[in-house]
Amino acid sequence: MQNLSVNGERLWDSLMEMAQFGATPKGGCRRLALSDEDKAGRDCFVAWCEAAGCTISIDQMGNIFARRPGRDNSLAPVVTGSHLDTQPHGGKFDGVYGVLAGLEVVRSLNDHGIETEAPIEVAVWTNEEGARFAPAMVASGVFGGAFEIDYALACADSDGKTMGEELERIGYAGDMPCGGRPFTANFEAHIEQGPILEAENKTVGVVTDVQGIRWFDVTVTGKDSHAGPTPMAVRRDALVGAARMVEAVNAIGLGNQPNACSTVGVLEVSPASRNTIPGEVYFSVDLRHPDGSFLDGMDTELRAACAAIADDAGLGVTVEEIWYSPPVAFDSNCVSAVRDAAGRLGYDYRDIISGAGHDAVYISRVAPTAMIFVPCADGLSHNEEESAESTDLAAGCAVLLHAMLDRAGVAGDPLTSSG
Ligand SMILES: [Zn+2]
């Protein structure tokens, strides 16, 4: 069992075949959720799973579950999966890798004639990207209890077509309820979408946490006045105050290393006239940290810094939080299963924190969950040039296989059998 491996070439070939659905001239993919291309990709996945002996079920959000039975089918399944939809100028690996790595786990178990104790399922979560229908991760969100199903099915694209209508149109409006059934464990393999593993020459990232995010709208109020006759000493220049606040935001990120991020991405100056001192400035703030207490502290620092700068400069300021996504700490047993598998298989690995959201974030609300990252070239994603090495993809898949066996147990194997 220790030496059990996956077929990296077959995994690569499946990735390249799936990439034909919605292939773009620059070598990427445009497979928007519930489009004809998405239907073709789903149909292909379903056919592959059926050929591998799986039974297919589809829930009301169009999430697909391909089930390989275990010895004891009264046990809750060990699940893995990700998404097949892409960004408009997406790549071949984001999401797709996690789905097809799951299929490769099933195919490898078949190759070796291994029966697991608990059943195994490979999941395809609908509309992870949020590119066609906002918000992102909406179907795993319904499964995880973050969204109501009626809200999700009513989400419309820019032409006014709803997810519910489009699921019907492409034949993926299932009748199984979305959510409400237990998983023994859930794993998601994914490309890192960041530069850390590549820079440190690591093959596998053991994802322990997902960053929490706080978004703020900040408005600084001064006084519009003429750029010539108004002496420097009496000005109430909202932009000068805002500039100091932008510096302060940056300092908050720098002051909470190693894991904090702080960003001002939008700045609007009013009245935006060359010879008028700006009377009002709006800017956005994005604060991230994997530890909620740090994120709370950064929130406090932000409010204190803005208030102190405004006070000093004779300006008004309002800081309003508009969105909070709490940090996620993945299940320690599932994380250990990933870390142990990476170590046993002899890969260079490190613990890592996800800076991006994934379906696993919502599933982690209702099932013990962890993620496996593999490197991607230059950390580039949401780009047609996204690329990854076949050997790294195979390594992540082998880790996935062993982590799933750890949780599912192998029939007749006293070391892993949970029965
Ligand atoms: Zn993804």
Boltz pocket constraint, residues with backbone or C-beta under 6 A from the ligand:
constraints:
  - pocket:
      binder: B
      contacts: [[A, 83], [A, 94], [A, 95], [A, 128], [A, 190], [A, 357], [A, 358]]
      max_distance: 6.0
